[in-house]
Amino acid sequence: MIKEKGKSVMNNLKWNYYSKRFSHIYVEQQIIDHPSTIQLLRHFPEAQIIVIKHFKDVFCRKGQNYLSQHKAQSLIIASKQGKLVYSGAKVCQNFGNEHFYYTSCVMNCLYNCEYCYLKGMYPSGNMVIFINIEDILKEVEQILQQHSAYICVSYDTDLIAIEGLTGFVKIWTEFVKTHSNLKIEIRTKCCSKKVIQDIEVVDGVIYAITVSPQYIIERYEHGTASMADRINWAKSMMDKGHLVRLCFDPMIYCNDWKYHYKGMLDTISQNLDMQKLMDVSIGSFRISVDYLKNMRNNDPYSDITQYPYENDKGVYHYKTQVMCEMEQFLAARLTDLVGSNKVFMWNN
């Protein structure tokens, strides 16, 4: 286990942390008496509860400031309607799966990463929890009756960071256990001991932890676990038998990026049994033109949003030479560590 300043840095999210996280909670009238709503509200005895007709009345109203809202988030409890499972986006990796989907039980995240596409996609910095996960699972079952599926369930939030509130990770795990033709990916920057202790090992559930150099974490991934925490958590999960993927995605350009990313890989290889990893993914920062436009308006002083990216068919990324050099640098070293068959790269 990695040590920092002479002590273990395995992160243990405090589950009573939520009680003062949200001072205002909006609840849709139609699900005010839903058992999951009642259970959620028990975490917030001091919050002001505001009943609303529809979550979009709050989440999509005009004139919102994403950054200001995110600093003092409100919580919205809602029921998700319409289509609930979507085809995977082209900027995301499908890891060789033909039938690739994603779904969102939660909108927005506790963390505040400057490069997060949610800041360009959503008009609000508040968090929405859809309590009707049973409806999402029903739609997944309909898909599974036609063919197998690979579903990313935590692209629009960090489910592990709010597992103490929702229990969604456990619900998804139990669902996968009874559906042999389903695989899910749960992506995270959280290092919860609760998940290690409470969540059963299930084939088909992949825990994908985003790993960045500490230099990048401190500057751009605000509120997230340290690099050392993430590596220790990955080790603990693998030791228990979980499938673990390391995601070096997005890679962020900075001065001396080779030094920082090499140091990160050296630390990982010294502390993890690389052969136990399921696989690794690599991708430099990229984002749709429309999302970046919104992010630049919301955060005009961030060097992430204001970088002079190259527009390639509606997707912004680093200039091709820089992008290729960064990704190939990491790919060559990871191939030596885990083998080429376990290295997945995003291709535009």
C-alpha positions in Angstrom: 0.0 0.0 0.0 1.3 3.4 -0.9 2.1 5.8 1.9 2.0 9.6 1.9 3.7 11.6 4.7 4.2 8.4 6.7 0.6 7.1 6.8 -1.8 5.2 4.7 -3.8 7.3 2.3 -6.6 4.8 1.4 -9.6 7.1 1.1 -12.6 6.2 3.2 -15.5 8.4 2.2 -17.4 9.4 5.3 -21.0 8.3 4.8 -22.4 11.0 7.2 -20.7 13.5 4.9 -23.9 13.8 2.9 -26.1 15.2 5.8 -24.8 18.7 5.2 -24.0 18.4 1.6 -27.3 19.5 0.3 -29.2 22.3 2.1 -32.0 22.4 -0.4 -33.7 19.3 -1.9 -36.3 19.4 -4.7 -38.7 16.4 -4.9 -41.1 15.7 -7.7 -44.7 15.5 -6.4 -45.3 12.1 -8.1 -42.6 10.3 -6.2 -42.8 12.1 -2.8 -44.1 8.9 -1.2 -41.8 6.5 -3.0 -39.9 4.3 -0.6 -36.6 5.3 -2.1 -37.4 9.0 -1.8 -38.2 8.5 1.9 -35.0 6.6 2.4 -33.0 9.3 0.6 -34.5 12.1 2.6 -33.5 10.4 5.9 -29.9 11.4 5.2 -30.9 15.1 5.3 -32.8 15.9 8.5 -31.9 19.6 8.3 -32.5 20.2 4.5 -35.2 22.4 3.2 -37.6 20.2 1.1 -39.3 21.8 -1.9 -42.0 19.9 -3.8 -42.0 20.5 -7.6 -44.0 19.2 -10.5 -41.1 18.2 -12.8 -37.3 18.2 -12.3 -36.7 20.2 -15.5 -38.6 23.1 -13.9 -35.5 23.5 -11.7 -32.7 21.8 -13.6 -33.4 23.4 -17.0 -34.5 26.9 -16.1 -32.7 29.8 -17.8 -30.0 32.0 -16.4 -28.2 29.4 -14.3 -24.5 29.5 -13.4 -23.0 26.0 -13.5 -19.9 26.8 -11.5 -21.6 28.8 -8.8 -24.3 26.1 -8.4 -21.7 23.3 -8.2 -20.0 25.0 -5.2 -23.3 24.8 -3.3 -25.2 22.0 -5.0 -28.9 21.4 -4.5 -30.3 17.9 -4.9 -33.2 17.0 -7.1 -35.1 13.7 -6.6 -37.0 12.7 -9.7 -38.4 9.9 -11.8 -36.9 9.3 -15.2 -39.3 9.0 -18.1 -39.0 8.2 -21.8 -36.0 6.3 -23.2 -33.7 5.2 -20.4 -30.9 3.3 -22.1 -28.9 4.9 -25.0 -26.4 3.8 -27.6 -22.8 4.6 -26.6 -21.3 7.9 -27.7 -18.6 7.9 -30.4 -16.2 9.7 -28.1 -16.4 6.7 -25.6 -14.6 3.4 -25.9 -16.6 0.3 -26.5 -13.8 -2.2 -25.6 -14.6 -4.4 -28.5 -18.3 -4.9 -27.6 -20.7 -4.8 -30.5 -23.8 -3.8 -28.4 -22.5 -0.8 -26.4 -24.9 1.3 -24.3 -25.0 3.8 -21.4 -27.6 4.8 -18.9 -27.8 7.5 -16.3 -29.3 6.9 -12.9 -27.9 10.2 -11.7 -27.1 13.5 -13.5 -24.0 15.5 -12.3 -21.4 14.6 -9.8 -20.1 15.4 -6.4 -16.6 16.1 -7.8 -15.5 19.1 -9.8 -13.1 18.2 -12.6 -12.4 21.1 -14.8 -12.4 19.0 -18.0 -15.7 17.3 -17.3 -18.0 17.3 -20.3 -21.0 17.5 -17.9 -20.2 21.2 -17.6 -20.9 21.6 -21.2 -23.8 19.2 -21.5 -26.0 20.3 -18.6 -27.5 23.8 -17.9 -27.3 23.2 -14.1 -24.6 22.3 -11.6 -27.2 20.7 -9.3 -27.5 16.9 -8.9 -30.4 14.8 -10.0 -31.1 11.3 -8.6 -33.6 9.3 -10.5 -35.1 6.9 -7.9 -36.9 4.7 -10.4 -33.9 2.5 -11.2 -36.3 -0.5 -11.5 -37.6 1.1 -14.8 -34.1 1.3 -16.2 -33.5 -2.3 -15.4 -36.7 -3.3 -17.1 -35.5 -1.6 -20.3 -32.1 -3.3 -20.0 -34.0 -6.7 -19.7 -35.8 -5.9 -23.0 -32.4 -5.3 -24.7 -31.0 -8.5 -23.3 -33.9 -10.5 -24.7 -32.6 -9.5 -28.2 -28.8 -9.8 -27.6 -26.0 -9.4 -25.1 -25.1 -5.9 -23.9 -22.2 -3.9 -22.5 -23.5 -0.9 -20.5 -21.7 2.0 -18.9 -23.7 3.0 -15.9 -21.7 5.9 -14.4 -20.6 8.2 -17.2 -22.8 11.1 -16.0 -21.8 10.8 -12.3 -19.6 8.9 -9.9 -22.0 6.2 -8.6 -19.4 4.9 -6.1 -19.1 8.3 -4.5 -22.8 8.3 -3.7 -23.3 4.6 -3.0 -24.1 5.4 0.7 -27.0 7.5 -0.6 -28.4 5.4 -3.4 -27.2 1.8 -3.1 -27.3 1.8 -6.9 -23.9 0.0 -7.2 -25.3 -2.9 -5.2 -28.5 -2.9 -7.2 -26.7 -3.1 -10.5 -24.4 -5.8 -9.1 -27.3 -8.0 -8.1 -28.9 -7.4 -11.5 -25.8 -8.5 -13.4 -25.5 -11.6 -11.2 -28.8 -12.9 -12.7 -28.1 -11.9 -16.3 -25.2 -13.8 -17.8 -25.3 -11.9 -21.1 -24.8 -8.5 -19.5 -21.6 -6.7 -18.7 -21.4 -3.3 -17.0 -18.7 -0.7 -16.3 -18.7 1.4 -13.2 -16.3 4.3 -13.6 -15.0 6.2 -10.6 -12.4 8.5 -9.0 -13.6 7.5 -5.5 -11.9 5.0 -3.2 -14.7 3.8 -1.0 -13.9 1.1 1.6 -17.7 0.6 1.8 -17.7 -0.8 -1.7 -14.7 -3.1 -0.9 -16.5 -4.4 2.2 -20.1 -4.6 1.1 -20.2 -5.3 -2.6 -20.1 -8.9 -3.8 -17.7 -10.0 -6.5 -19.7 -10.7 -9.7 -18.5 -11.7 -13.1 -19.6 -9.0 -15.6 -19.1 -6.0 -13.3 -16.0 -4.0 -14.2 -14.7 -1.3 -11.9 -13.0 1.3 -14.0 -10.9 3.7 -12.0 -9.6 6.8 -13.8 -5.9 7.3 -12.9 -4.1 10.6 -13.4 -0.7 12.0 -12.2 -1.0 13.7 -8.9 0.0 17.0 -10.6 -3.1 16.7 -12.8 -5.4 15.7 -9.9 -4.3 18.6 -7.7 -4.9 21.2 -10.5 -7.9 19.9 -12.4 -9.7 17.0 -10.5 -11.0 18.9 -7.5 -12.4 16.9 -4.6 -11.3 13.5 -6.0 -9.1 10.9 -4.4 -5.3 11.2 -4.7 -3.3 9.1 -7.1 -2.1 7.0 -4.2 -5.6 6.4 -3.0 -6.8 5.3 -6.4 -3.9 2.8 -6.8 -4.4 1.4 -3.3 -8.1 1.0 -3.9 -7.5 -0.8 -7.2 -5.1 -3.2 -5.4 -7.7 -3.9 -2.7 -10.4 -4.5 -5.3 -8.2 -6.8 -7.3 -7.1 -8.7 -4.2 -10.8 -9.3 -3.4 -11.4 -10.7 -6.9 -13.2 -7.8 -8.7 -12.5 -7.0 -12.3 -10.5 -3.8 -12.4 -9.8 -1.6 -15.4 -7.4 1.4 -15.2 -8.5 4.3 -17.3 -5.8 6.7 -18.4 -8.5 8.8 -20.0 -8.5 11.7 -20.4 -4.8 12.4 -20.6 -4.3 16.1 -20.0 -1.5 18.0 -21.6 0.8 20.1 -19.3 4.4 21.2 -19.2 6.6 18.2 -18.5 3.7 15.8 -19.2 6.1 13.0 -20.0 7.7 13.3 -16.6 4.4 13.3 -14.7 2.9 10.4 -16.7 6.1 8.3 -16.5 6.2 8.9 -12.7 2.6 7.8 -12.5 3.3 4.5 -14.4 6.3 3.8 -12.3 4.3 4.1 -9.1 1.5 1.9 -10.5 3.8 -0.8 -11.6 5.6 -0.8 -8.3 2.4 -1.3 -6.3 0.1 -3.3 -8.5 0.3 -6.8 -10.0 -0.2 -5.6 -13.5 -1.2 -9.1 -14.7 -4.2 -9.1 -12.5 -5.7 -6.1 -14.3 -8.5 -6.8 -16.6 -7.3 -4.2 -19.1 -6.3 -0.5 -19.5 -7.7 2.3 -21.6 -6.0 5.3 -23.1 -7.4 8.5 -24.5 -6.3 12.1 -24.6 -8.8 14.8 -23.8 -11.5 15.3 -26.4 -14.9 16.9 -26.3 -17.7 18.0 -28.7 -17.6 21.5 -30.1 -20.9 22.5 -28.6 -20.0 21.2 -25.1 -16.6 23.1 -25.1 -18.4 26.3 -26.2 -20.6 26.1 -23.1 -17.6 25.3 -20.9 -15.7 28.2 -22.2 -18.6 30.5 -21.4 -19.0 29.0 -17.9 -15.3 28.9 -17.0 -13.4 31.5 -19.0 -10.3 31.4 -16.7 -9.6 27.6 -16.9 -6.6 26.7 -19.0 -8.4 23.4 -19.8 -11.4 25.1 -21.5 -9.3 27.9 -23.2 -6.7 25.6 -24.7 -6.5 26.0 -28.6 -7.8 22.6 -29.5 -8.1 21.2 -33.0 -11.6 20.8 -34.4 -11.9 17.4 -36.1 -15.4 16.6 -37.5 -17.1 18.3 -34.5 -14.8 17.0 -31.9 -12.1 19.1 -30.2 -8.8 17.5 -29.3 -5.2 18.4 -28.9 -3.3 19.0 -32.2 -2.8 15.7 -33.9 0.9 15.6 -33.3 0.5 16.3 -29.6 -2.4 13.8 -29.2 -0.5 11.0 -31.0 2.7 11.6 -29.0 0.9 11.5 -25.7 -1.2 8.5 -26.4 1.6 6.5 -28.0 3.9 7.3 -25.1 1.5 5.8 -22.7 0.5 2.9 -24.9 4.2 1.8 -25.5 4.8 1.6 -21.7 1.5 0.0 -20.8 2.0 -2.6 -23.6 5.3 -3.6 -21.9 3.5 -3.9 -18.5 0.3 -5.7 -19.4 0.6 -6.9 -23.0 -0.9 -5.4 -26.2 -4.1 -7.4 -25.9 -5.0 -5.5 -22.7 -4.4 -2.0 -24.1 -7.5 -0.2 -25.5 -7.1 3.1 -27.2 -9.7 5.6 -28.3 -9.7 6.2 -32.0 -11.3 9.3 -33.5 
